[in-house]
Amino acid sequence: MTARRFWPIFALTAVLMSACQPGAEDADEAADEDDAPAIPVETATPTRGDIVAVYSGTAPIEAFADATVIAKVSGEVREILVEEGDDVATGDVLARLDGDRLRLEAEQAEANLRKLQRDYQRNVDLNERGLISIGDFEKIQYEMEALKATFDLAKLELGYTEIRAPIDGVISERFIKIGNTIDVNAPTFQVTSLEPLVSYLHVPEREYRRIGQGQSATIHIDALAGSRFDAVVSRISPVVDPAAGTFKITIEVSDPSRRLKPGMFGRISIVYDRHVDAMQIPRSAIVEKAGESAVYVVEDDVVEQRIIRTGYAEGGQIEVLEGLADAEEFVVVGQSNLKNGSKVSIINAVDAGETSVSNDTSSR
């Protein structure tokens, strides 16, 4: 057989052996990637600034002091001096009841007391001269003291015809009308203190070591278009509820504008730690890979998938502890279509701080 007859067989074998060599398929894929168009992305560089760790919860706003004013004597309502919404101070007269009967009783007790006081003074002179027995003298003395107590009680009850505010606050409700005849212990007014207002937050016991008295907090009120109010952790219960696994903390908030009202629902954030000058990137730039956080770093229009370690998160930003340098450029928009080594076309480089779109605070 001549060499010419074997040439087609040698050529076919060479082609097959070349196709079966390791790396041939990878080379083809690399060639395809080289030919693939660049993926448009937006990029940014990390920013630096303070970032805080917060515990978030929800609770209604309540009045720190709230008193139901009751009638201490019965009688007819003759005069009402305040209305709902009026500010009052401790001791202010809110309403008056008729006190005719009690006034007469007080006058009668006073007259009896004065008569007995004159008799007592005469007996003092007789006792000094030894003209009256010690027993008779002590008896009139005891009678005078009892009558004085009766007079004091009559005056006290007469004073109760003026219904007074027990605390500083605002009249939140009026229960009586002029002409009403009310009994003892009947409710007359509700006085609510608006300074300060409080919220009681029940926090899981695992957070006990993080929450401390005096820590700053903020309260967002949805009913007031998300208005924010500065607050503080004023008290922490020293016990944990074993049934619920929570402990109670008291948040105090001051609002001189009085936009906050008891009963409003608040979203509370308590700052329990702060990192100063922390590196931050938008949370939206992070992709999750096998349970790890990663970003795509751009260099020479090619991306590298970089595993990073994150810290606190606040709003739309998250702290980067490891894996990224300050000057490195990373993808913030378009990363869902990328893989390691993808070619990109940067269409709009933006600052990382501009990509934060969320104002909700949370903790990691």
C-alpha positions in Angstrom: 0.0 0.0 0.0 1.5 3.4 -0.9 1.7 6.5 1.3 -0.8 8.3 -0.9 -3.5 5.8 0.0 -2.9 6.4 3.8 -3.0 10.2 3.7 -6.8 10.7 4.2 -6.8 8.3 7.2 -3.9 10.2 8.8 -5.7 13.5 8.3 -8.9 12.3 9.9 -7.1 10.9 12.9 -5.3 14.1 13.5 -8.5 16.1 13.5 -10.2 13.7 15.9 -7.2 13.8 18.3 -7.1 17.6 18.2 -10.8 17.8 19.2 -10.3 15.4 22.1 -7.4 17.3 23.6 -8.1 18.7 27.2 -9.0 22.4 27.2 -10.4 22.5 23.8 -13.9 23.2 25.0 -12.7 25.9 27.4 -10.8 27.6 24.6 -14.0 27.7 22.6 -15.9 29.2 25.5 -13.1 31.8 26.0 -13.3 32.6 22.3 -17.1 33.0 22.7 -16.7 35.3 25.6 -14.2 37.4 23.7 -16.7 37.8 21.0 -19.7 38.5 23.4 -20.8 42.1 23.6 -19.9 44.1 26.8 -22.7 44.2 29.4 -23.8 47.7 30.4 -23.5 48.4 34.1 -23.4 51.3 36.5 -20.5 51.5 39.0 -19.5 53.3 42.2 -16.7 53.4 44.7 -17.1 52.9 48.5 -17.9 55.8 50.7 -16.9 56.3 54.4 -19.0 57.6 57.3 -20.4 56.7 60.6 -22.8 53.8 60.7 -24.9 52.6 63.6 -26.4 49.3 64.8 -30.0 49.5 65.9 -32.7 47.4 67.4 -36.1 48.1 65.8 -39.6 47.5 67.2 -43.1 48.9 67.2 -45.2 50.1 70.0 -48.0 52.6 70.7 -47.3 56.1 72.2 -48.7 56.4 75.7 -49.0 59.2 78.3 -46.6 58.9 81.1 -49.2 60.2 83.6 -53.0 59.9 83.0 -55.5 60.7 85.9 -59.2 60.3 86.2 -60.5 63.1 88.4 -63.3 61.8 90.7 -65.7 63.7 92.9 -64.8 63.5 96.6 -68.2 64.7 97.7 -71.7 64.5 96.1 -73.5 67.5 94.8 -74.9 69.5 91.8 -72.5 70.8 89.2 -72.8 74.6 89.3 -69.8 75.7 87.3 -67.3 74.2 84.8 -64.1 76.2 84.3 -62.2 74.1 81.7 -62.9 72.3 78.5 -61.2 69.4 76.6 -57.9 70.5 75.2 -57.2 73.1 78.0 -53.9 73.0 79.8 -54.1 72.7 83.6 -51.6 72.7 86.4 -51.7 70.7 89.6 -54.3 72.3 91.9 -56.2 74.3 89.3 -60.0 74.4 89.9 -61.8 72.5 87.1 -65.4 72.7 88.3 -67.5 73.7 91.3 -70.3 71.8 93.0 -73.0 73.4 95.1 -71.7 73.5 98.7 -74.6 75.1 100.5 -75.2 72.2 102.9 -71.5 71.6 103.6 -70.9 75.3 104.1 -73.7 75.4 106.7 -72.2 72.4 108.4 -68.8 74.0 108.5 -70.2 77.2 110.0 -72.1 75.2 112.6 -69.0 73.3 113.6 -67.0 76.5 113.8 -69.6 78.2 116.0 -69.6 75.2 118.4 -65.8 75.2 118.5 -65.7 78.9 119.4 -68.2 78.4 122.2 -66.2 75.5 123.6 -63.0 77.4 123.2 -64.4 80.2 125.5 -65.5 77.6 128.0 -62.1 76.0 127.9 -60.4 79.3 128.5 -62.5 79.9 131.6 -61.7 76.4 132.9 -58.0 77.1 132.4 -58.3 80.0 134.9 -60.3 77.8 137.3 -57.8 75.0 137.0 -54.9 77.3 137.7 -56.6 78.4 140.9 -57.5 74.8 141.8 -61.3 75.4 141.6 -62.0 72.6 139.1 -61.1 68.9 139.2 -58.4 67.6 136.9 -60.9 65.1 135.4 -63.4 67.8 134.5 -60.7 70.0 133.0 -59.3 67.1 130.8 -62.8 66.2 129.7 -63.5 69.7 128.3 -60.1 69.7 126.7 -60.8 66.4 124.9 -64.2 67.7 123.8 -62.6 70.8 122.3 -60.0 68.7 120.4 -62.8 66.5 119.0 -64.9 69.5 118.0 -61.9 71.1 116.2 -61.4 67.8 114.3 -65.1 68.0 113.3 -64.7 71.6 112.1 -61.5 70.7 110.1 -63.3 67.8 108.4 -66.3 70.1 107.5 -63.9 72.6 106.0 -62.1 69.8 104.1 -65.4 68.5 102.6 -66.4 72.0 101.7 -63.1 72.4 99.9 -63.9 69.2 97.9 -66.8 71.1 96.2 -64.0 72.6 94.1 -62.8 69.8 91.8 -59.1 70.3 91.2 -56.5 68.9 88.8 -54.3 66.2 90.4 -51.4 66.6 87.9 -50.1 68.9 85.2 -51.5 68.1 81.8 -54.3 68.7 79.4 -58.0 68.0 79.7 -58.5 65.0 77.5 -62.1 64.2 78.4 -65.0 65.8 80.4 -67.6 63.5 81.9 -69.9 66.1 83.5 -72.3 68.9 82.5 -73.7 71.8 84.4 -76.8 70.8 86.3 -75.7 67.2 86.8 -76.0 65.8 90.3 -73.1 63.5 90.9 -72.2 61.0 93.6 -69.0 60.5 95.5 -66.3 58.8 93.3 -68.1 59.7 90.1 -65.6 60.5 87.3 -65.6 64.2 86.3 -62.5 64.8 84.0 -59.6 62.9 82.5 -56.3 64.8 82.7 -53.4 63.5 80.5 -49.8 64.6 80.8 -48.2 65.1 77.4 -44.7 65.7 78.7 -43.1 63.3 78.4 -44.8 60.7 76.3 -43.6 57.1 76.5 -43.6 53.8 74.7 -43.2 50.4 76.3 -41.2 48.1 74.1 -40.9 44.3 74.9 -37.5 43.2 73.6 -36.2 39.6 73.2 -33.9 38.5 76.0 -31.0 37.9 73.6 -30.8 41.7 73.2 -30.4 42.4 76.9 -26.7 43.0 76.8 -27.0 45.4 74.0 -29.7 47.7 75.4 -28.7 50.2 78.0 -30.3 53.1 79.9 -29.6 56.4 78.3 -29.1 55.1 74.7 -30.5 57.3 72.0 -33.6 56.2 70.0 -35.8 57.5 67.2 -39.5 57.1 66.7 -41.1 57.3 63.3 -44.9 58.0 63.2 -46.7 56.8 60.1 -49.7 58.9 61.0 -47.5 62.1 60.7 -46.1 61.2 57.3 -43.2 59.3 58.8 -42.1 62.2 61.0 -39.1 61.4 63.2 -38.8 62.2 66.9 -35.7 61.9 69.0 -36.2 59.7 72.1 -34.1 58.0 74.8 -34.2 54.7 76.7 -35.2 55.9 80.2 -35.8 52.6 82.1 -35.0 48.9 81.7 -36.8 46.2 83.6 -34.4 44.1 85.6 -36.4 40.9 85.0 -37.2 38.8 81.9 -40.7 37.5 81.4 -40.2 33.7 81.3 -43.4 33.0 79.4 -42.6 35.5 76.5 -38.8 35.5 76.8 -38.8 39.3 76.7 -38.0 42.2 79.0 -39.6 45.7 79.1 -37.9 48.9 78.3 -39.4 52.4 78.5 -38.7 54.9 75.8 -39.3 58.6 76.6 -40.0 61.2 73.9 -40.5 64.9 74.2 -42.6 66.8 71.7 -43.0 70.6 72.5 -45.0 70.9 69.2 -47.6 68.5 70.5 -48.0 66.7 67.2 -47.5 63.4 69.0 -50.7 62.1 70.6 -51.2 59.2 73.0 -52.5 56.2 71.0 -50.4 56.9 67.9 -48.4 53.9 66.6 -44.6 54.3 66.4 -41.7 52.5 64.8 -38.9 52.6 67.3 -35.2 52.3 66.6 -32.6 52.1 69.4 -29.0 52.8 68.6 -26.8 50.4 70.6 -23.5 50.7 68.8 -21.7 53.0 66.3 -18.8 52.5 63.9 -16.9 55.7 63.0 -15.6 56.3 59.5 -16.8 52.9 58.3 -16.5 51.8 54.6 -20.0 51.5 53.2 -21.6 50.3 50.0 -25.2 50.0 48.8 -26.9 46.8 49.9 -28.3 46.5 46.5 -24.8 45.9 45.1 -24.3 42.7 47.0 -25.0 39.3 45.4 -25.3 36.1 47.4 -23.1 33.2 46.3 -23.3 29.9 48.3 -24.2 31.7 51.5 -21.5 34.4 51.1 -21.8 38.0 50.1 -20.0 39.2 47.0 -19.6 42.2 44.7 -18.3 42.5 41.2 -15.2 44.7 41.1 -14.4 46.3 37.7 -10.8 46.5 36.3 -10.0 47.3 32.7 -13.7 46.7 31.7 -13.7 43.2 33.2 -15.4 42.2 36.4 -14.0 40.0 39.2 -16.3 38.4 41.7 -15.0 39.4 45.1 -16.2 37.8 48.4 -16.6 40.4 51.1 -17.3 40.4 54.9 -20.0 42.8 56.0 -20.9 44.5 59.3 -23.7 46.8 60.3 -26.5 47.8 58.0 -28.4 51.1 58.1 -30.9 52.3 55.6 -29.7 51.4 52.1 -26.1 51.1 53.1 -24.0 48.2 54.5 -20.6 48.2 56.2 -17.8 46.4 54.5 -15.2 44.9 56.9 -13.0 43.0 54.5 -12.6 42.3 50.7 -12.8 45.8 49.2 -10.5 48.7 48.9 -11.5 52.4 49.1 -10.5 53.2 45.5 -11.9 50.0 43.9 -14.9 50.4 41.5 -17.7 47.9 41.8 -21.0 47.3 40.0 -24.2 48.7 41.6 -26.6 48.2 38.7 -26.6 45.2 36.3 -24.7 42.7 38.5 -27.5 40.1 38.1 -26.3 39.4 34.5 -22.6 39.1 35.4 -20.2 36.2 36.1 -16.6 36.2 36.9 -14.6 37.5 34.0 -17.5 39.2 32.1 -16.8 42.2 30.0 -18.7 45.3 30.9 -19.4 48.7 29.6 -19.7 51.4 32.3 -22.6 53.6 31.2 -23.0 55.8 34.3 -20.5 55.8 37.1 -22.2 57.0 40.3 -21.2 57.6 43.9 -22.2 54.9 46.3 -24.0 57.3 48.5 -26.5 58.2 45.8 -27.7 54.6 45.5 -29.2 54.4 48.9 -33.0 54.4 48.4 -34.2 53.0 51.7 -34.6 54.8 55.0 -35.5 51.8 57.1 -33.1 51.0 59.9 -32.3 47.4 60.8 -29.6 45.4 62.4 -27.6 42.5 61.3 
